Amino acid sequence: MTTWHYANDPNQQMQTPESELPGLVANGTITQQTPVWSSGMANWAPAGDVLPQLFGITGSQAGPPPVNSIPPRPGQRSHEVDYEIFGDDIQIVEVELDPGETVIAEAGAMNYIEPDINFEAKMGDGSSPNEGVMGKLLAVGKRALTGESIFMTHFTHAGGAHKRRVAFAAPFPGKIIPVDLAGIGGEITCQKDSFLCAAMGTQVTIAFNKRLGAGFFGGEGFILQKLKGDGMAFLHAGGTIIERELNGETLRVDTGCLVAFSPGIDYNIERAGNLKSMFFGGEGLFLATLSGHGRVWLQSLPFSRLADRIIRSAPSSGGQSQGEGSVLGGLGRLIDGD
């Protein structure tokens, strides 16, 4: 007889023979959202998805299986969310929520939401619900230092038993980076405008760079963003994303191309060669140096570099057009209103 494992409210794993499952469903021990697992399954999954017959769910009512699912961990504080990323260079991430689950996001990041999902702008990330007024004001002040909005939007599945989805879009061309915080030591340090969204329970705070050299010349200033938690978080960066694993090596990077790094990575800056290379090499005056043991994420096209090139090429800012318009050139643009 098949043996099933399930996680009760305190996330303690229990097991039962398949014949006793109907009784556990009847007395409320196992609900549609209870994580279950049995031999032959790759990951834990909600009971309503893998055992719909026990809850009277027909095939037409059951939602599509999650594309990226992480099984619940004992003692996990962050909400468990599944996700799917769509697109190539201008991506969106679609987050799947069970009833009662919440995902937090930067203001204005939402692309679309399904029914039963409510959203509300709140001051703070909600990771410390019992925090006092002074603590909340301090957290808001930290976000203000990074130049981000002091409000974050909380999206909560407040409807029935079915899963619902909410999607978030990146603000400029690039890639979305999914990060399982529990798998990299519970935190990640990133550039201050890279955070897109995360599971409820993730703390979004700042990290002051203690080294004056890195603070003044590192491209990100004294302040970096730090995400702490044990759930999923999603970052966004420009161009192509490279993930490197460092095992005691040192990597020198253009200061604007650094997206994020995990615990165990030491971040500093150094001169970009001799004086001739610094001033005429086109690589800037300083390079970021990353060393230690951990993971590093790099971007090929920082948004500041993209914006600078667009501004320099814009005719309204004194730039030169690159073949746009008719053969009449400037006269043609004058006629058509440009």
N, C-alpha and C positions, 0 to 999 in steps of 0.2 A: 504493500500500500504506500502511496506517495506521502512523504512528510513535507509539511509546509512550515516555513519560518515566518514570523511576523514581529514587528516592533511595536510595543505598546506605548502609552503616553510618555513615560520617562526615557524612551528610546532603548529599553531593555529588550533584547532579542529573546523570543519565545518560540517554541515549536509545537506542532500538533499534527495528528494524522488527518488526512483529507476528509475522512468521514465525520469529523467533529467541526469542520468549518461552518456548516449551516447553523449549528447551535451558537457558535461564537459570533456570527453575524446577527443572529436573532437577539442575543442579549447585549449587543452593542460593543462587545470587546473588539471586533474587527469592523471597521467602517470602510467606505469606498476609498478614503484617503490613507488608510493604514498601509504602510510599506510591507510587502510580502515578498518571499523568495522561495523557490524550490529548485531542485536539481534540473539542470538544463537551461535555466535562465541566466542571461549574461549579467544583469543588474537587478537590484531591488526595484519594485514598481508598485504603484497604488493598487490595492485589491480590486477596485472598481474597473481597472483596465484589464487585468489578467484573469479575473474571475467574475465577469459581468453577470453570469447566470445566477449568482448568489444574491444579487441585488435587483434582479428583474430588468437589467439593462439589455436592450436588444442591440444588434449589430449597428443599426442606423443611429442609435443614441451615443454609442461609444465614440469618443473623439479619436483623432489620429495619434499614433504612438509618438512620444517625444523623440526628437532626433538626437539630442545630446542630453543624457540623463546621468546624474551622479547619485549613487545610492546614499541614503541618509546615514550620518555617522553618529554613534552614541555621544550624547552631550552637545550636539551641534546647536549653536545659538542662532546663526543666520538662517533665514528661510531657505528651503530647498527649492530651487527653480530650475526648470529645463529650458532649453533655448535652441534656436536655429538661426543661422546667419545667411542672409540672402545677398546676392550681388557679387560683383568682382572688385571694382574700384570705388564705387560710391555705395557702400553697403548699409543695410539695416539689420538689426538684431531683433528677432521676435522671441519674447519671453513668455513661457507658458506658466500660468498660475493656477494652483489648486485653490478651493475656497478657503478664505482667510489668509492667503499668502500675499505678500507685499513686495514690490520692487521700488527702489528709489532712483531718481534720475535728475540730471541737471535740468534747470528750467528751460523749456523750449525744445527738449530733445525728442519728445513724443511724436511719432509718425501716425499711428492709428491704434484704436483700442476696440475690443469686442464688447458686446453687452455684458452687464453685471460687474464691470470693473469701474470703480469710483476712483477719482484722483483729487488730491488736495495739496495745495502749496503750504509747506510748513517750514518753520525756521529750524534747521538742523536735520541730521540724518536719521533721527529716531533710534539710534543704537543704544541710548541710555534713557529709557522712558521715565525712570524715577529720578532723573537728574533735576537739581534745583534750578531756580531762576538764574542765579549767577553763573552756574555751569553752562546753561544754554546760551547766555549772553556771551560768554567767553568763546564758545564754539562758533557762534555767529561772527564774532570779531576776527577769529582766525580765518574764516572763509572770506571775509572782506579783504584781508591782507593779500590773498591770492588773486584778487581781482574778479572772483566769481560772484554770482548772485548770492545774497544771504538766504534765499529761499531754495528749497529743494522740493520736487514734486513726488508725492507718495501715491503709487498706484496699487489699489487693493482689490482683490477679488471678493466682493461682498454679496455674490449671488447664490445660485443653487449648487447642485452637486457636480455640474459639468466643469471641465477645465476651460479656461478662457486665456486669450493671448493679447499682449500689448507689444507694440513695436516701437523701436527707437532708431532714429536716423542720425548719421554722422553729419556734422555741420560743414564739412568740406571734403573733397576727394581724398580717399585713403582707405585704410583697413580698420576693421574692428578686431580687437584682441581679447578673446575670452581668457580669464585668469581664475583658476581655482585657488583661492587664497590659502585654504588648508593644505594644499599640496606644495606650497613654497614658503612655509614657515609662518603663515598667518598674517603677513603684511607685504606690501609692495610700495616702493617709492617711485613716483612718476612726475613728469612735467605737469605744471599746475593747470593746464587746460586740456589734459588728455582724458579725464574721467567722463564717462558717458552715463552708465547706470550700474546698479549692483543690487544684490538681494538684501532685503531688510535685515538689519543686524550688522551691516558693514559700517564701520566708523570711517568717515571721510574727514581727515584732519590735515595739518600741515607739518612739514619737517624743516626746521631751520638748518641751513648749511653752516656748520661750525667753523669751516675753514675760510679765512678771508679771501684767499686767492680764488677758490671755487665760487665764492659768493659774488665777487666783483666781476670776474671774467668768465664764469662758467656758462653764460648764456641764459641761465634760468634765475640768476640772482640768488639771494640768500634763502629764498623760500621755494621748497618743492612740496608736492602733495603726497600724502601718505594714506593708503587704504589699509585698514586692519579688520580682520574677521576670519570666518571659516566657511564662507559661501562663495558664490560666483560674483565676479566683478568684470566689467567690460570697459576697456580703454579704446581710444581712437587716436590714430596717428596718420600722417600724410604719406602718400606714395606706397611703396612696397615695404613690408615689415620683415625684418630679419631677427630671429631669435638665436642668441649665442649662449652656449654653456661654457663658463670659465671654470677651470680646475687649476687655480693657482697662476694662470697666465695674466698678462696685462694687455689691455686693448685700448688703443688710442682712437678717439672718435671726434668728428666735428661736433662742436658743442650743441648746435641746433638739432643734430640728428639723434640725440639720446632721448628715448621715450620713457623707459622705466628700467628698474633693476630690483632684484630680490635681496633679502637679507644675506649678508656674507660678502657683498660687493662693496669695495671701498672706492669712493668717488673723489677725484681731485682734478686739477688742471695743470698743464705744463706749456711752455712756450712752443710755438710751431716752428722749430728749427732755428736757424740763425736770423739776423736782422733782415737780410735780403729776402729770405723765404717768408718771414713774418709780414713784411710790407708789400711784397710784389708777387707772392706765391698764390694769392687768391683764396687761400684756405683759412683766412682769419689770423689773428695774432696768437690765439691759444687753442689748444686741443684738450678735450676731456680725457682723462685716464681712468680706466676701470680695471680693477684688479681684485683677486680673491677667488672665492668659490660660490657660484650661484649663476643665475640667469640674467641676461641683459637683452632688452628689446630695442631695436634701432629702426629709424624711419629713413627712407630715401629722399623725401621731399618735405621738409618742415614748412608749415603754413606760412611762416614769416618770409621764407625765400620765395614761395609761390606768389604771395601778395606783392612783394617788392618787384618781381618781374612784371606782374600785371600792371602795376602803377607806372613803372618806367616805360611800358609800351603803350599806355593809354594816351590817345591824341589829346584828350582834354587836360592831361597833366604835362603836356609838352613832349610826349613820346611820339614815336614815328610809327605809322601804320605799316603792317606787314602784308600788303597786297589786298586788303579788304576794299569793298566798294566797286564802283564801275570804272570803266576806262577813263572817265572824266576826272577821276581823282577827287580833289577837294571840292571842285565845282559840283560834281555829282552828289557828294555827301550833303552839300548845302541845299541842293534841290530836294533831296529825299528827306531832309529834316535832321540829318546827323551833323 
